[in-house]
Amino acid sequence: MVLPLVDESNPKCYMCHEGFKDIEKLREHQAQKHADSIQQENVNTKREPAPGDVTVF
């Protein structure tokens, strides 16, 4: 989907690609429409370095 230049600065939901005027409207939308998907995504995501990553101290 290609957005016109007018809508480029507006946030867009990464799940349904619906555009919003500001980030607060996007957060409300995701909390209402995609709450179950976001919670499941957070449970299944493990945060650790990938094999071969270099850690700088």
Secondary structure, 3 states (H helix, E strand, C coil): CCCCHHHCCCCECCCCCCECCCHHHHHHHHHHHCHHHHHHHHHHCCCCCCCCCCCCC
